[in-house]
Amino acid sequence: MSRVARKTAVPLSDLIREYIRTSRLSAGLNTQRIFAAWDAASGAGRYTVRRFFRDGRLYITVDSSVVRSQLSFQRDSLLEKINALLAQDELFTRDGAPEGVVKELILK
């Protein structure tokens, strides 16, 4: 009879992160997590028409000029809230980015 070799136990969270990394799903998943952080931080998810993220810039198109004006005054605090939410998110993978992931918020 052959014996099965025992291996060290690995937490499931590490396995999920490794699967996301090896499957190259992290870019798309990170973008979706950034959009979810925007909705949570701003509270303007229902007014948001379009979202786009590239090179640390989050482009947001809002269908209300009043909401866009209010959000533009809160731009710095929104960036802090979004990055704080992403720092707490276990599914968000940081690839060598110790500082905030979203560096600029552009409202249209």
N, CA and C atoms as an extended XYZ file, in Angstrom:
324
Properties=species:S:1:pos:R:3:atomname:S:1:resname:S:1:resid:I:1 pbc="F F F"
N         0.823       -1.171        0.000 N   MET     1
C         0.000        0.000        0.000 CA  MET     1
C         0.874        1.244        0.000 C   MET     1
N         0.512        2.192       -0.829 N   SER     2
C         1.274        3.444       -0.843 CA  SER     2
C         0.600        4.456        0.065 C   SER     2
N         1.401        5.281        0.630 N   ARG     3
C         0.889        6.296        1.535 CA  ARG     3
C         0.847        7.647        0.820 C   ARG     3
N        -0.112        8.415        1.143 N   VAL     4
C        -0.246        9.756        0.586 CA  VAL     4
C         0.612       10.691        1.429 C   VAL     4
N         1.456       11.426        0.762 N   ALA     5
C         2.326       12.351        1.487 CA  ALA     5
C         1.509       13.526        2.028 C   ALA     5
N         1.808       13.902        3.234 N   ARG     6
C         1.133       15.042        3.838 CA  ARG     6
C         1.809       16.330        3.394 C   ARG     6
N         0.999       17.304        3.162 N   LYS     7
C         1.515       18.616        2.788 CA  LYS     7
C         1.070       19.616        3.836 C   LYS     7
N         1.738       20.717        3.866 N   THR     8
C         1.375       21.729        4.844 CA  THR     8
C         0.038       22.353        4.465 C   THR     8
N        -0.702       22.727        5.450 N   ALA     9
C        -2.005       23.345        5.236 CA  ALA     9
C        -1.825       24.782        4.758 C   ALA     9
N        -2.629       25.152        3.794 N   VAL    10
C        -2.585       26.502        3.233 CA  VAL    10
C        -3.971       27.108        3.417 C   VAL    10
N        -4.037       28.350        3.917 N   PRO    11
C        -5.350       28.982        4.082 CA  PRO    11
C        -6.062       29.142        2.739 C   PRO    11
N        -7.363       29.033        2.771 N   LEU    12
C        -8.159       29.143        1.560 CA  LEU    12
C        -8.013       30.523        0.906 C   LEU    12
N        -7.853       31.558        1.711 N   SER    13
C        -7.680       32.900        1.156 CA  SER    13
C        -6.409       32.988        0.309 C   SER    13
N        -5.346       32.318        0.741 N   ASP    14
C        -4.116       32.301       -0.057 CA  ASP    14
C        -4.315       31.538       -1.364 C   ASP    14
N        -5.071       30.458       -1.300 N   LEU    15
C        -5.344       29.687       -2.512 CA  LEU    15
C        -6.161       30.493       -3.515 C   LEU    15
N        -7.133       31.248       -3.024 N   ILE    16
C        -7.955       32.071       -3.915 CA  ILE    16
C        -7.108       33.149       -4.569 C   ILE    16
N        -6.259       33.804       -3.774 N   ARG    17
C        -5.373       34.835       -4.341 CA  ARG    17
C        -4.440       34.246       -5.395 C   ARG    17
N        -3.915       33.075       -5.123 N   GLU    18
C        -3.013       32.427       -6.077 CA  GLU    18
C        -3.754       32.038       -7.354 C   GLU    18
N        -4.970       31.553       -7.214 N   TYR    19
C        -5.768       31.198       -8.391 CA  TYR    19
C        -6.063       32.428       -9.241 C   TYR    19
N        -6.420       33.529       -8.597 N   ILE    20
C        -6.701       34.772       -9.329 CA  ILE    20
C        -5.454       35.250      -10.051 C   ILE    20
N        -4.306       35.141       -9.401 N   ARG    21
C        -3.053       35.596      -10.012 CA  ARG    21
C        -2.650       34.714      -11.191 C   ARG    21
N        -2.708       33.398      -11.009 N   THR    22
C        -2.277       32.500      -12.077 CA  THR    22
C        -3.261       32.468      -13.244 C   THR    22
N        -4.525       32.752      -12.984 N   SER    23
C        -5.519       32.780      -14.050 CA  SER    23
C        -5.565       34.128      -14.763 C   SER    23
N        -4.774       35.057      -14.283 N   ARG    24
C        -4.712       36.421      -14.848 CA  ARG    24
C        -6.070       37.104      -14.808 C   ARG    24
N        -6.762       36.934      -13.715 N   LEU    25
C        -8.058       37.565      -13.511 CA  LEU    25
C        -7.959       38.832      -12.661 C   LEU    25
N        -6.758       39.125      -12.150 N   SER    26
C        -6.631       40.201      -11.172 CA  SER    26
C        -6.940       41.575      -11.751 C   SER    26
N        -6.589       41.839      -13.004 N   ALA    27
C        -6.838       43.174      -13.573 CA  ALA    27
C        -8.333       43.466      -13.648 C   ALA    27
N        -9.097       42.542      -14.169 N   GLY    28
C       -10.541       42.737      -14.261 CA  GLY    28
C       -11.216       42.773      -12.910 C   GLY    28
N       -10.778       41.897      -12.015 N   LEU    29
C       -11.353       41.878      -10.674 CA  LEU    29
C       -11.017       43.162       -9.923 C   LEU    29
N        -9.783       43.637      -10.055 N   ASN    30
C        -9.397       44.880       -9.397 CA  ASN    30
C       -10.237       46.049       -9.900 C   ASN    30
N       -10.483       46.099      -11.197 N   THR    31
C       -11.295       47.181      -11.756 CA  THR    31
C       -12.706       47.139      -11.180 C   THR    31
N       -13.281       45.965      -11.071 N   GLN    32
C       -14.616       45.842      -10.500 CA  GLN    32
C       -14.625       46.229       -9.020 C   GLN    32
N       -13.572       45.895       -8.297 N   ARG    33
C       -13.485       46.273       -6.882 CA  ARG    33
C       -13.343       47.793       -6.733 C   ARG    33
N       -12.618       48.438       -7.664 N   ILE    34
C       -12.484       49.901       -7.639 CA  ILE    34
C       -13.842       50.547       -7.892 C   ILE    34
N       -14.600       50.026       -8.848 N   PHE    35
C       -15.927       50.567       -9.131 CA  PHE    35
C       -16.865       50.393       -7.939 C   PHE    35
N       -16.772       49.248       -7.265 N   ALA    36
C       -17.595       49.020       -6.073 CA  ALA    36
C       -17.195       49.970       -4.946 C   ALA    36
N       -15.888       50.243       -4.824 N   ALA    37
C       -15.419       51.193       -3.812 CA  ALA    37
C       -15.921       52.593       -4.127 C   ALA    37
N       -15.985       52.946       -5.407 N   TRP    38
C       -16.526       54.252       -5.807 CA  TRP    38
C       -17.988       54.368       -5.370 C   TRP    38
N       -18.779       53.340       -5.649 N   ASP    39
C       -20.186       53.363       -5.268 CA  ASP    39
C       -20.359       53.501       -3.760 C   ASP    39
N       -19.538       52.780       -3.007 N   ALA    40
C       -19.647       52.822       -1.543 CA  ALA    40
C       -19.164       54.158       -0.981 C   ALA    40
N       -18.078       54.695       -1.509 N   ALA    41
C       -17.497       55.923       -0.964 CA  ALA    41
C       -18.306       57.151       -1.343 C   ALA    41
N       -18.809       57.191       -2.571 N   SER    42
C       -19.478       58.403       -3.046 CA  SER    42
C       -20.965       58.411       -2.741 C   SER    42
N       -21.593       57.252       -2.766 N   GLY    43
C       -23.036       57.204       -2.607 CA  GLY    43
C       -23.759       57.633       -3.870 C   GLY    43
N       -23.031       57.848       -4.946 N   ALA    44
C       -23.601       58.333       -6.204 CA  ALA    44
C       -23.640       57.230       -7.252 C   ALA    44
N       -23.741       55.998       -6.829 N   GLY    45
C       -23.761       54.886       -7.762 CA  GLY    45
C       -24.934       54.928       -8.727 C   GLY    45
N       -26.084       55.393       -8.256 N   ARG    46
C       -27.250       55.427       -9.145 CA  ARG    46
C       -27.202       56.573      -10.137 C   ARG    46
N       -26.359       57.585       -9.878 N   TYR    47
C       -26.185       58.694      -10.823 CA  TYR    47
C       -25.021       58.460      -11.776 C   TYR    47
N       -24.235       57.439      -11.511 N   THR    48
C       -23.061       57.157      -12.322 CA  THR    48
C       -23.479       56.439      -13.598 C   THR    48
N       -23.106       57.034      -14.726 N   VAL    49
C       -23.475       56.472      -16.021 CA  VAL    49
C       -22.344       55.615      -16.572 C   VAL    49
N       -21.114       56.120      -16.487 N   ARG    50
C       -19.963       55.408      -17.035 CA  ARG    50
C       -18.813       55.452      -16.050 C   ARG    50
N       -18.028       54.363      -16.036 N   ARG    51
C       -16.836       54.271      -15.189 CA  ARG    51
C       -15.700       53.741      -16.050 C   ARG    51
N       -14.507       54.264      -15.792 N   PHE    52
C       -13.344       53.790      -16.528 CA  PHE    52
C       -12.124       54.003      -15.642 C   PHE    52
N       -11.236       52.998      -15.576 N   PHE    53
C       -10.034       53.103      -14.752 CA  PHE    53
C        -8.826       52.710      -15.575 C   PHE    53
N        -7.810       53.588      -15.569 N   ARG    54
C        -6.547       53.277      -16.248 CA  ARG    54
C        -5.435       54.145      -15.642 C   ARG    54
N        -4.301       53.506      -15.391 N   ASP    55
C        -3.087       54.181      -14.925 CA  ASP    55
C        -3.315       55.047      -13.686 C   ASP    55
N        -4.085       54.555      -12.747 N   GLY    56
C        -4.300       55.266      -11.500 CA  GLY    56
C        -5.343       56.367      -11.578 C   GLY    56
N        -5.977       56.526      -12.719 N   ARG    57
C        -7.010       57.548      -12.893 CA  ARG    57
C        -8.376       56.878      -12.993 C   ARG    57
N        -9.297       57.365      -12.190 N   LEU    58
C       -10.667       56.860      -12.211 CA  LEU    58
C       -11.539       57.920      -12.877 C   LEU    58
N       -12.053       57.581      -14.056 N   TYR    59
C       -12.920       58.484      -14.813 CA  TYR    59
C       -14.365       58.116      -14.514 C   TYR    59
N       -15.131       59.099      -14.072 N   ILE    60
C       -16.520       58.875      -13.701 CA  ILE    60
C       -17.393       59.859      -14.473 C   ILE    60
N       -18.430       59.341      -15.122 N   THR    61
C       -19.413       60.191      -15.798 CA  THR    61
C       -20.703       60.117      -15.002 C   THR    61
N       -21.191       61.285      -14.584 N   VAL    62
C       -22.390       61.386      -13.758 CA  VAL    62
C       -23.465       62.092      -14.575 C   VAL    62
N       -24.711       61.647      -14.450 N   ASP    63
C       -25.781       62.217      -15.262 CA  ASP    63
C       -26.435       63.455      -14.656 C   ASP    63
N       -25.974       63.896      -13.510 N   SER    64
C       -26.549       65.066      -12.856 CA  SER    64
C       -25.450       66.102      -12.598 C   SER    64
N       -25.661       67.304      -13.086 N   SER    65
C       -24.666       68.358      -12.881 CA  SER    65
C       -24.583       68.771      -11.415 C   SER    65
N       -25.688       68.670      -10.706 N   VAL    66
C       -25.696       69.021       -9.289 CA  VAL    66
C       -24.855       68.025       -8.493 C   VAL    66
N       -25.037       66.743       -8.772 N   VAL    67
C       -24.261       65.701       -8.089 CA  VAL    67
C       -22.789       65.826       -8.443 C   VAL    67
N       -22.485       66.079       -9.710 N   ARG    68
C       -21.092       66.245      -10.138 CA  ARG    68
C       -20.439       67.422       -9.414 C   ARG    68
N       -21.175       68.514       -9.257 N   SER    69
C       -20.646       69.685       -8.551 CA  SER    69
C       -20.357       69.356       -7.089 C   SER    69
N       -21.266       68.661       -6.439 N   GLN    70
C       -21.062       68.286       -5.037 CA  GLN    70
C       -19.888       67.331       -4.890 C   GLN    70
N       -19.763       66.385       -5.807 N   LEU    71
C       -18.672       65.426       -5.739 CA  LEU    71
C       -17.323       66.077       -6.018 C   LEU    71
N       -17.308       67.086       -6.858 N   SER    72
C       -16.034       67.741       -7.171 CA  SER    72
C       -15.465       68.454       -5.946 C   SER    72
N       -16.332       68.936       -5.051 N   PHE    73
C       -15.855       69.558       -3.818 CA  PHE    73
C       -15.286       68.527       -2.849 C   PHE    73
N       -15.717       67.281       -2.967 N   GLN    74
C       -15.290       66.215       -2.064 CA  GLN    74
C       -14.227       65.313       -2.683 C   GLN    74
N       -13.613       65.735       -3.760 N   ARG    75
C       -12.698       64.880       -4.531 CA  ARG    75
C       -11.581       64.276       -3.677 C   ARG    75
N       -10.911       65.084       -2.864 N   ASP    76
C        -9.794       64.576       -2.050 CA  ASP    76
C       -10.255       63.549       -1.017 C   ASP    76
N       -11.361       63.851       -0.354 N   SER    77
C       -11.854       62.897        0.647 CA  SER    77
C       -12.375       61.618       -0.013 C   SER    77
N       -12.930       61.741       -1.217 N   LEU    78
C       -13.380       60.550       -1.942 CA  LEU    78
C       -12.203       59.648       -2.304 C   LEU    78
N       -11.100       60.243       -2.733 N   LEU    79
C        -9.905       59.456       -3.044 CA  LEU    79
C        -9.406       58.703       -1.815 C   LEU    79
N        -9.390       59.370       -0.682 N   GLU    80
C        -8.964       58.728        0.558 CA  GLU    80
C        -9.901       57.576        0.936 C   GLU    80
N       -11.207       57.802        0.812 N   LYS    81
C       -12.180       56.761        1.159 CA  LYS    81
C       -12.062       55.562        0.229 C   LYS    81
N       -11.912       55.824       -1.071 N   ILE    82
C       -11.801       54.727       -2.041 CA  ILE    82
C       -10.563       53.893       -1.743 C   ILE    82
N        -9.431       54.557       -1.533 N   ASN    83
C        -8.185       53.826       -1.253 CA  ASN    83
C        -8.248       53.090        0.081 C   ASN    83
N        -8.950       53.661        1.066 N   ALA    84
C        -9.108       52.972        2.351 CA  ALA    84
C        -9.971       51.720        2.187 C   ALA    84
N       -11.032       51.824        1.400 N   LEU    85
C       -11.876       50.651        1.154 CA  LEU    85
C       -11.111       49.567        0.401 C   LEU    85
N       -10.283       49.964       -0.550 N   LEU    86
C        -9.495       48.989       -1.300 CA  LEU    86
C        -8.428       48.337       -0.420 C   LEU    86
N        -7.888       49.098        0.534 N   ALA    87
C        -6.884       48.541        1.441 CA  ALA    87
C        -7.493       47.466        2.341 C   ALA    87
N        -8.781       47.603        2.655 N   GLN    88
C        -9.456       46.625        3.506 CA  GLN    88
C       -10.003       45.440        2.726 C   GLN    88
N       -10.103       45.574        1.415 N   ASP    89
C       -10.701       44.542        0.570 CA  ASP    89
C        -9.730       43.375        0.395 C   ASP    89
N       -10.142       42.195        0.796 N   GLU    90
C        -9.274       41.009        0.708 CA  GLU    90
C        -9.129       40.495       -0.717 C   GLU    90
N       -10.094       40.758       -1.576 N   LEU    91
C       -10.019       40.286       -2.950 CA  LEU    91
C        -9.208       41.201       -3.860 C   LEU    91
N        -8.901       42.398       -3.387 N   PHE    92
C        -8.128       43.341       -4.196 CA  PHE    92
C        -6.646       42.985       -4.094 C   PHE    92
N        -5.999       42.811       -5.236 N   THR    93
C        -4.581       42.457       -5.244 CA  THR    93
C        -3.750       43.680       -5.582 C   THR    93
N        -2.768       43.941       -4.741 N   ARG    94
C        -1.859       45.061       -4.967 CA  ARG    94
C        -0.574       44.522       -5.562 C   ARG    94
N        -0.305       44.909       -6.777 N   ASP    95
C         0.909       44.464       -7.443 CA  ASP    95
C         1.982       45.536       -7.316 C   ASP    95
N         2.636       45.578       -6.172 N   GLY    96
C         3.713       46.532       -5.958 CA  GLY    96
C         3.243       47.964       -5.776 C   GLY    96
N         2.041       48.167       -5.290 N   ALA    97
C         1.517       49.516       -5.088 CA  ALA    97
C         1.208       49.729       -3.607 C   ALA    97
N         2.210       50.117       -2.805 N   PRO    98
C         1.957       50.299       -1.379 CA  PRO    98
C         1.096       51.522       -1.080 C   PRO    98
N         1.222       52.574       -1.907 N   GLU    99
C         0.414       53.771       -1.690 CA  GLU    99
C        -0.958       53.573       -2.319 C   GLU    99
N        -1.749       54.610       -2.350 N   GLY   100
C        -3.092       54.505       -2.887 CA  GLY   100
C        -3.121       54.061       -4.339 C   GLY   100
N        -4.100       53.269       -4.668 N   VAL   101
C        -4.226       52.733       -6.014 CA  VAL   101
C        -4.819       53.772       -6.944 C   VAL   101
N        -5.879       54.445       -6.494 N   VAL   102
C        -6.503       55.495       -7.288 CA  VAL   102
C        -5.811       56.805       -6.927 C   VAL   102
N        -5.108       57.355       -7.909 N   LYS   103
C        -4.327       58.561       -7.661 CA  LYS   103
C        -5.045       59.832       -8.092 C   LYS   103
N        -5.987       59.702       -9.013 N   GLU   104
C        -6.689       60.876       -9.516 CA  GLU   104
C        -8.131       60.495       -9.835 C   GLU   104
N        -9.035       61.410       -9.535 N   LEU   105
C       -10.445       61.213       -9.807 CA  LEU   105
C       -10.885       62.289      -10.782 C   LEU   105
N       -11.409       61.851      -11.925 N   ILE   106
C       -11.832       62.785      -12.970 CA  ILE   106
C       -13.330       62.633      -13.152 C   ILE   106
N       -14.062       63.709      -12.876 N   LEU   107
C       -15.523       63.704      -12.970 CA  LEU   107
C       -15.950       64.380      -14.255 C   LEU   107
N       -16.878       63.751      -14.948 N   LYS   108
C       -17.408       64.315      -16.194 CA  LYS   108
C       -18.908       64.443      -16.094 C   LYS   108
